[in-house]
Amino acid sequence: MSAASSAQPPLPHTPSHAALGLHARERIDACAQVVRARFPRPIDAAIILGTGLGGLVDEIDVEQVIEYQDLPDFPLSTVESHRGRLLCGTVEGKTVVAMQGRFHRYEGYSLQQVTFPVRVLRALGAGTLIVSNACGGMHPLWAAGDLMVIADHINLLGDNPLIGPNDDTLGARFPDMSEPYDPALRALARAVALQQGITLREGVYVAVQGPNLETRAEYRFLRGIGADVVGMSTVPEVIVALHGGMRVLGLSIITDQCLPDALEPASLAQIVGVARSAEPKLAAVVKGVLARL
């Protein structure tokens, strides 16, 4: 980030990086209380919907809609494919709160701001986080439109949401990351996919800052260090979820093939289009997992 861009004022409706760290527990609880006042039921699971995946809300029996702008200290979505609201209701008999729209480092938010909603979802009682995303595929045998359950990740964002003084009431100073994506939830997702005849890949997700897509050389590098898919989200939310003691299931839709020797230009319209066409498969897996929790 250049000196000029770093000098810009904070985005509207959001606390500064430093302010969020000050009395974070109080800010989290205050925001959770606003949600609880409108939706007082205990939460079984939280869901984060990624780029082009907002249609999954059709599977939620929505009882309450809360706009992000009505939640204190909540960031606002600036990406056109992210609506920016909490959907509270039930799926397959489970009480859920779903984020229809997430936040990214490339929007200018700190990772503490990006992950503030996860803190709030945890404060509401959610013990399980299901996080979805659209991503570029670097595995040569996988195709656009395939689903992947995330087995592990690589953080190349150059930052971490846990940097700074640790609040022991939120989680341990040094959370273990040996199995960030819950093995039992991954096995459950595989079983659901097999039962429904859905091909479900399993691999490693690497998070980069963006917002530009990668060069051929960068794709070669990312593939060389062990990544199967690449995206610009998910990892910060997962780190904070684990810090707070949540179980995590990560699901990706591969929207474009990022093979260095056969690379073609990609557009947001194309990425969103592929994500939406594959969304029924993702919805089926999420519903099946929730039904069996």
Secondary structure by P-SEA (a helix, b strand, c coil): ccccccccccccccccccccccaaaaaaaaaaaaaaaaccccccbbbbbccccccccccccccbbbbccccccbbbbccccccbbbbbccccccccccccccccccccccccccaaaaaaaaaacccbbbbbbbbbbccccccccbbbccccccccccccccccccccccccccccccccccaaaaaaaaaaaaaabbbbbbbbbbbccccccccaaaaaaaaaaccccccccaaaaaaaaaaabbbbbbbbbbcccccccbbbbbcaaaaaaaaaaaaaaaaaaaaaaaaac
